Amino acid sequence: MTHVIGPGDEIESGWIEAASLPEASALARAGHTVVVTLPGEETEAIAAAAAYAWVGASVFRTSHDVRQALDMTEALLGRRPPALTRRGLA
């Protein structure tokens, strides 16, 4: 489950902030709750959110709406059902 918090919100005890993608991956594999502060520009924040979610980060600090990117990544990883499923018939 992912959480999105505001840029000024405090992180809870037990959460560890990651500064890079490899660090986030290692911390997530070790079982820690990883917090990532996303960049200021919206397109960069959306791309970074998807990449960090892919490696296991679960708390995102941002002022942008990155929920759709996070939900999509969770669905691709099989952690949640897709928002919409369609069956293609030829």
trRosetta pair geometry for C-beta under 8 A, 3 or more apart (Angstrom, degrees):
i j d omega theta_ij theta_ji phi_ij phi_ji
1 58 6.8 58 83 -164 50 116
2 53 6.4 -19 -93 -119 142 114
2 58 5.3 -141 -109 -159 59 60
2 59 7.3 174 -162 -80 63 32
2 60 6.8 15 -180 -2 109 107
2 70 4.8 -129 88 178 164 133
2 74 6.7 -126 -10 -62 119 128
3 58 6.6 49 16 144 83 77
3 59 4.7 -9 65 -114 104 76
3 60 7.1 177 90 25 54 67
4 59 7.9 169 -84 -160 25 53
4 60 5.1 -22 -111 70 70 99
4 62 6.5 -51 -159 44 99 98
4 66 6.4 168 -112 57 134 95
4 67 6.3 -88 -15 -75 151 83
4 70 7.2 -150 -58 -7 112 160
5 9 4.2 -104 164 65 116 148
5 11 7.9 158 65 -93 158 63
5 59 6.5 7 2 -175 112 98
5 60 7.3 164 26 82 67 46
5 61 5.4 -28 75 -103 91 70
6 9 4.6 110 57 -23 81 105
6 61 7.1 3 104 -154 22 76
6 62 7.9 -86 -136 73 29 32
6 63 6.7 45 -150 -93 71 68
7 37 7.1 78 -133 -147 78 101
7 61 5.6 101 -110 163 46 95
7 62 6.5 22 -67 -141 86 12
7 63 5.1 -31 -20 -48 119 94
9 61 6.7 -153 54 -125 96 101
11 15 4.6 -122 173 80 109 131
11 17 6.4 -138 -40 -58 169 102
11 35 5.1 -51 -122 -66 134 172
11 59 7.2 115 -131 122 99 149
11 61 7.7 -70 -73 -61 98 130
12 15 5.1 89 62 -6 74 117
14 33 6.2 47 130 33 88 121
15 32 7.8 112 -147 169 35 92
15 33 4.7 -64 -110 97 71 109
15 34 7.5 131 -165 -121 78 7
15 35 4.8 61 161 -33 119 117
15 59 5.9 -21 -143 31 135 154
16 27 5.5 -139 88 -159 132 141
16 32 4.8 -9 21 165 126 140
16 33 7.0 134 19 74 73 57
16 34 6.1 -36 74 -109 83 56
16 35 6.7 -179 85 19 30 88
17 34 7.7 99 -126 -166 20 61
17 35 4.6 -45 -96 76 66 104
17 36 7.4 138 -153 -87 69 31
17 37 7.0 12 -153 -16 117 97
18 23 4.6 168 -155 107 96 102
18 24 3.7 123 132 -78 167 77
18 27 5.6 -145 -79 22 116 144
18 34 5.0 5 -16 -163 123 110
18 35 7.0 162 10 68 73 48
18 36 5.7 -29 59 -87 96 82
18 52 7.6 161 77 -142 131 116
18 57 6.5 -116 34 -96 135 114
19 23 5.8 28 49 50 69 156
20 23 4.5 91 57 10 82 107
20 24 6.9 -146 93 -8 41 87
21 24 5.7 -53 -145 35 30 112
21 25 6.4 32 156 -20 63 106
21 51 6.2 -50 -112 144 124 115
21 52 6.7 -125 -111 -91 76 69
21 55 6.0 129 -169 -3 81 161
22 25 5.6 -53 -147 35 33 114
22 26 6.4 31 156 -17 66 106
23 26 5.9 -56 -147 38 31 109
23 27 6.2 27 157 -16 66 109
24 27 5.9 -58 -144 40 28 109
24 28 6.1 27 158 -18 65 110
24 34 5.0 105 -147 179 81 151
24 36 6.3 8 -102 -76 138 116
24 52 5.5 -55 152 -144 169 89
24 55 5.3 93 105 99 104 126
24 56 6.6 170 148 67 86 84
24 57 4.9 -31 -168 -61 128 105
25 28 5.9 -58 -145 37 26 109
25 29 6.3 26 157 -18 63 108
25 55 4.0 -74 -85 -176 87 122
25 56 6.2 109 -122 27 47 113
26 29 5.8 -55 -147 37 29 111
26 30 6.4 27 154 -18 63 109
27 30 5.6 -59 -150 38 31 111
27 32 4.5 -60 174 58 90 127
27 34 4.9 120 99 -89 123 111
27 56 7.8 -174 82 98 71 121
28 31 7.8 73 178 -54 31 13
28 32 6.7 -91 -84 61 31 74
28 34 5.2 -56 -67 -15 87 135
28 55 6.2 148 30 136 147 73
28 56 2.6 123 166 114 161 137
28 57 6.4 -98 -67 -59 128 41
28 58 7.6 133 -116 -20 108 93
29 56 6.8 173 -44 6 58 170
33 58 5.7 -76 -151 58 77 121
33 59 6.3 51 162 -10 100 117
34 52 7.7 -146 118 178 125 105
34 56 6.3 83 20 113 137 84
34 57 4.2 -94 98 -118 117 68
34 58 6.1 106 50 18 73 74
34 59 6.9 -174 94 33 43 83
35 57 7.4 114 -108 -160 5 103
35 59 4.3 -32 -104 84 73 115
35 60 7.7 177 -156 -79 58 22
35 61 6.4 41 178 -21 100 108
36 48 7.4 -162 150 147 134 107
36 49 7.7 165 91 -108 133 57
36 52 4.7 -23 -30 -170 172 162
36 57 4.7 10 -19 -165 122 155
36 59 7.2 154 19 87 64 60
36 60 5.5 -18 66 -113 92 66
36 61 6.9 -162 94 23 42 80
37 61 4.4 -29 -106 71 68 117
37 62 7.4 150 -161 -67 50 64
38 44 7.6 157 172 115 91 81
38 45 4.1 79 150 -137 128 88
38 48 5.2 154 -137 87 91 129
38 49 5.9 -10 -99 -62 140 88
38 52 8.0 -130 -88 13 91 146
38 60 5.9 26 -31 -172 116 100
38 61 6.6 -176 9 78 76 56
38 62 4.0 -1 44 -86 123 114
38 64 7.0 -92 100 37 138 110
38 66 6.8 157 -52 -43 173 156
39 44 4.2 -39 75 116 137 125
39 45 5.4 -139 63 -70 71 71
39 48 6.0 124 8 -7 98 153
40 44 7.6 28 60 64 46 125
40 45 7.4 -116 96 -54 5 113
40 63 7.7 10 -136 38 63 114
41 44 4.4 69 74 18 99 112
41 45 6.6 -172 86 -16 46 89
42 45 5.6 -57 -144 35 29 113
42 46 6.4 28 160 -20 66 104
42 64 4.7 158 -120 -125 77 142
43 46 5.9 -51 -147 33 32 110
43 47 6.5 27 156 -12 64 107
44 47 5.9 -59 -148 42 31 108
44 48 5.9 28 157 -17 68 112
45 48 5.8 -57 -140 41 27 109
45 49 6.1 34 157 -26 64 106
45 62 5.3 117 -162 -142 131 136
45 64 4.5 119 90 43 154 143
45 66 5.8 -113 138 -72 98 123
46 49 5.8 -52 -147 31 27 114
46 50 6.8 26 156 -16 61 104
46 64 7.0 -94 -52 126 79 138
46 66 5.4 -172 -105 -119 59 88
46 69 4.8 159 -164 -43 81 153
47 50 6.0 -56 -153 35 31 109
47 51 6.5 26 153 -14 66 109
47 69 7.8 -112 -70 -146 23 153
48 51 5.7 -58 -146 40 33 110
48 52 6.0 26 160 -13 69 110
49 52 6.1 -59 -141 42 26 104
49 53 6.0 27 159 -20 63 110
49 60 5.6 34 -123 -130 100 154
49 62 7.2 -46 -74 -29 120 157
49 66 4.0 146 -47 -179 172 140
49 69 5.0 98 89 97 118 130
49 70 5.7 -70 157 -63 117 88
49 73 7.8 -157 129 -5 78 145
50 53 5.9 -56 -144 37 26 111
50 54 6.4 34 154 -28 61 105
50 69 4.6 -93 -61 174 96 110
50 70 7.4 -137 -86 -76 56 43
50 72 7.1 -22 -114 78 110 108
50 73 5.0 173 -143 -64 70 128
51 54 5.7 -52 -154 27 30 116
51 55 7.0 12 156 -5 63 105
52 55 6.1 -62 -151 42 35 100
52 57 4.0 -15 158 27 100 140
52 60 7.2 132 87 -96 136 104
53 56 7.8 118 -172 -18 29 7
53 57 6.0 -78 -81 63 39 85
53 58 7.8 90 -123 -91 71 41
53 60 7.8 -33 -64 -56 95 127
53 69 7.6 161 12 129 143 86
53 70 5.3 169 -82 -129 155 73
53 73 4.2 101 101 103 130 153
53 74 6.8 -74 171 -53 130 73
53 77 8.0 -137 140 -14 92 140
54 73 5.7 -106 -64 -158 73 123
54 76 8.0 -25 -105 86 92 125
54 77 7.1 177 -128 -65 58 121
57 60 6.9 88 132 -71 119 82
60 66 6.2 -87 129 73 155 140
60 70 7.0 -132 0 -80 148 136
62 66 5.8 48 69 -5 158 127
65 68 7.3 43 140 2 95 95
66 69 5.1 -52 -173 44 75 115
66 70 5.8 77 129 -25 87 103
67 70 5.7 -61 -147 40 32 111
67 71 6.1 32 157 -20 68 107
68 71 5.8 -52 -143 37 29 111
68 72 6.3 32 155 -20 63 106
69 72 5.7 -54 -147 36 30 113
69 73 6.4 28 155 -18 64 106
70 73 5.8 -55 -147 37 31 110
70 74 6.3 33 154 -19 65 106
71 74 5.7 -54 -147 37 31 113
71 75 6.4 31 154 -19 64 106
71 80 7.1 -73 -153 78 71 142
71 83 6.4 48 147 -49 132 116
72 75 5.8 -57 -151 36 30 111
72 76 6.4 30 152 -19 65 106
73 76 5.6 -52 -146 36 33 112
73 77 6.3 25 156 -12 65 109
74 77 5.9 -62 -147 43 29 106
74 79 4.5 -84 -166 69 82 112
74 80 4.6 26 134 21 116 111
75 78 7.6 44 -179 -72 31 24
75 79 7.5 -91 -68 52 23 70
75 80 5.6 -62 -79 78 64 83
75 81 6.8 4 -121 138 95 20
75 82 4.5 87 -158 -92 138 62
75 83 7.1 -83 -66 -14 150 71
81 85 7.7 -61 174 -39 101 119
82 85 5.3 114 72 -66 123 83
